[in-house]
Structures are given as C-alpha cells and as structure tokens.
Amino acid sequence: MRFLILFIFLCANSFAQDVPFNNIKFNKDLKKYDSLTFLDEKNQVVDLKKFRGNLVILNFWATWCAPCKEEMPSLDVLQKNQKIKDLKIIPINIGKESLEKTKQFYNDIDIVNLELYFDNSVTLAKKLSLRGIPTTILFNKKGEEFARIIGSINFEDEKFIEWLALYD
C-alpha cells in the first residue's frame, strides 16, 4: 500500500511539474455547477451545458484590459488548432461594453475565429468568484472545472497546447 501511495504522489508531482505556466491553478476536486449562463451577441441566454462533450475554455476579458488585448490573438489561433479536437473557446466580455465596441475591438486585433459573448451583469463572474481579468477557466468534457489560469498567457505556446491536449 505504501508503494501505491508513493507512486501516486510521484505521478501527481511529476504531472504538476509538466504544467507549462506557473499561473495555472488546479482544483483539488473537480468543480461542478448547476447552471452557468451568459449572453451571445444577439442577447440570447446561452447555458454552458450546451457545450458538454467539448473541452471548454471560458476566458473573461474587457476591451480596456491591456493583458486581455495581448493574449486574445493567441486565444483566437488556439480555437483553430488541429491538435485539440472538440475545443470550444468562449471569450466573455465582462466590461459592460456595447456590442459595437466589442466588435471594433475584435476587428482592431484581427480576431476571426472567436464568437462574441457577454456577462454584462457580471453575474457569471461573481458566481465563479473571479478576482481579476484576464481569467481563464478550463472545463473538461463532462462540464467540470479542472483548472484556472489567473492572468494572461500565450495560448500558442507549444508546451501549453501539448498539456491541454491531454484533456481532449
């Protein structure tokens, strides 16, 4: 039994060291939520449950956030990455900004692969206990939160893509 515990500890410790960025925080227990909703660009309510069966990345951002603007192009490229199948990236603007301003932001930085989503009442951000932006929340195919990225990263980084593909 001691060998099994030691083996599990070493494997878990080894896996944690393989995480490509130090701002990725794992949940000790997978988090399940009853209902997580946000708005699409037509102001229609979207439930995260709609995307079960996909690896989901929720990215919270705003047009006035410089780190958000810096990381968004790499997030756009990640959506089309062929190494990760069944990936759905949901960038959620929590800046209480208009659709027009958000579209202009996408145009200014050449975002073409991502749809527009909003949390204008910041209800979802509160429910998920966000402390700042950008924050990215990762959900497995069962809809369970397994990790968060606090702050910005380069979503095109090969080590990150290889790590993320393990969850696909």
C-alpha positions in Angstrom: 0.0 0.0 0.0 2.9 2.4 0.8 4.3 1.8 -2.7 1.0 2.7 -4.3 0.7 5.9 -2.3 4.3 6.8 -3.2 3.7 6.0 -6.8 0.5 8.2 -6.9 2.4 11.0 -5.2 5.3 10.9 -7.6 3.0 10.8 -10.6 0.9 13.7 -9.4 4.0 15.7 -8.5 5.5 14.9 -11.9 2.3 15.9 -13.7 2.2 19.2 -11.8 5.7 20.0 -12.9 4.8 19.5 -16.5 2.3 22.3 -16.4 3.7 24.9 -18.8 2.9 28.1 -16.8 3.0 28.8 -13.1 -0.3 30.7 -13.2 -2.3 27.6 -13.9 -4.1 26.6 -10.7 -5.6 23.1 -10.5 -8.7 22.3 -8.5 -8.1 19.6 -5.9 -11.6 18.4 -6.6 -13.4 19.0 -9.9 -16.0 21.7 -9.5 -19.5 21.1 -10.8 -22.0 23.9 -11.4 -25.8 23.6 -11.8 -26.1 26.3 -14.4 -23.7 28.8 -15.9 -25.2 31.2 -18.3 -24.1 34.2 -20.3 -25.3 36.1 -23.4 -24.4 35.8 -27.0 -24.1 38.7 -29.4 -27.9 38.5 -30.1 -28.5 39.0 -26.4 -29.8 35.4 -26.1 -29.0 33.4 -23.0 -26.5 30.6 -23.5 -26.0 27.8 -21.0 -22.6 26.2 -20.7 -24.3 22.8 -20.7 -24.8 23.3 -24.4 -21.0 22.6 -24.9 -20.7 19.4 -22.9 -18.7 16.9 -24.8 -16.2 19.6 -25.6 -13.1 20.8 -23.8 -14.2 24.3 -22.9 -12.2 27.4 -22.2 -14.0 30.3 -20.7 -11.9 33.4 -21.0 -13.1 36.6 -19.1 -11.8 39.9 -20.5 -12.7 43.5 -21.3 -11.6 45.9 -24.1 -9.9 48.2 -21.7 -7.7 45.4 -20.3 -4.2 45.5 -21.8 -3.2 41.9 -20.8 -6.5 40.8 -22.3 -5.7 42.5 -25.6 -2.3 41.0 -25.6 -3.5 37.4 -25.1 -6.6 37.5 -27.3 -4.9 36.9 -30.6 -3.2 33.7 -29.3 -6.6 32.5 -28.0 -8.1 33.2 -31.5 -5.4 31.0 -33.0 -5.9 28.2 -30.5 -9.5 27.9 -31.5 -8.4 26.6 -34.9 -5.5 24.4 -33.6 -5.9 20.9 -35.1 -4.0 19.2 -32.2 -7.0 19.7 -29.9 -10.3 18.3 -31.2 -13.6 19.2 -29.7 -12.3 22.5 -28.2 -14.7 25.4 -27.7 -13.3 28.7 -26.6 -15.9 31.1 -25.1 -14.4 34.6 -24.6 -16.8 36.5 -22.3 -16.6 40.3 -22.2 -17.4 41.4 -18.6 -16.6 45.1 -19.3 -20.2 46.1 -19.7 -19.3 47.3 -23.2 -21.6 47.6 -26.2 -21.7 45.1 -29.0 -20.3 47.7 -31.4 -17.3 48.5 -29.2 -16.6 44.8 -28.7 -16.8 44.1 -32.5 -14.5 47.0 -33.1 -12.0 45.5 -30.5 -12.2 42.2 -32.4 -11.6 44.0 -35.7 -8.7 46.1 -34.4 -6.7 43.0 -33.3 -7.9 40.7 -36.2 -10.0 38.2 -34.2 -11.7 36.0 -36.7 -12.2 32.5 -35.0 -14.0 33.6 -31.8 -17.6 34.4 -31.2 -18.8 37.3 -29.0 -20.2 36.5 -25.6 -21.1 38.8 -22.7 -21.7 38.8 -18.9 -22.9 42.4 -18.7 -24.5 42.0 -15.3 -21.3 40.2 -14.2 -23.5 37.5 -12.6 -21.4 34.7 -14.0 -18.1 36.4 -13.0 -19.5 36.6 -9.4 -20.7 33.0 -9.4 -17.3 31.8 -10.5 -15.5 34.1 -7.9 -13.3 35.9 -10.4 -10.7 38.2 -8.8 -9.5 39.9 -11.9 -9.1 39.7 -15.6 -8.0 38.1 -17.7 -9.0 34.9 -16.0 -9.5 31.7 -18.0 -11.4 28.7 -16.6 -11.0 25.2 -18.1 -13.8 22.7 -18.2 -13.4 19.0 -19.1 -15.8 17.3 -21.5 -18.2 16.5 -18.6 -18.6 20.2 -17.8 -16.4 20.1 -14.7 -14.0 22.9 -13.9 -10.5 21.4 -13.5 -8.2 24.4 -13.7 -7.9 28.2 -13.9 -5.4 30.5 -15.5 -5.0 33.7 -13.4 -3.6 36.4 -15.6 -2.5 36.2 -19.3 -0.6 33.5 -21.1 0.4 32.8 -24.7 -2.2 30.2 -25.8 0.0 29.4 -28.8 2.8 28.1 -26.7 3.6 24.5 -27.8 4.0 23.2 -24.2 0.6 24.6 -23.3 -1.0 23.1 -26.3 0.6 19.7 -25.6 -0.6 19.9 -22.0 -4.1 20.9 -22.9 -4.4 18.1 -25.5 -4.1 15.7 -22.6 -7.6 16.7 -21.6 -9.1 16.2 -25.0 
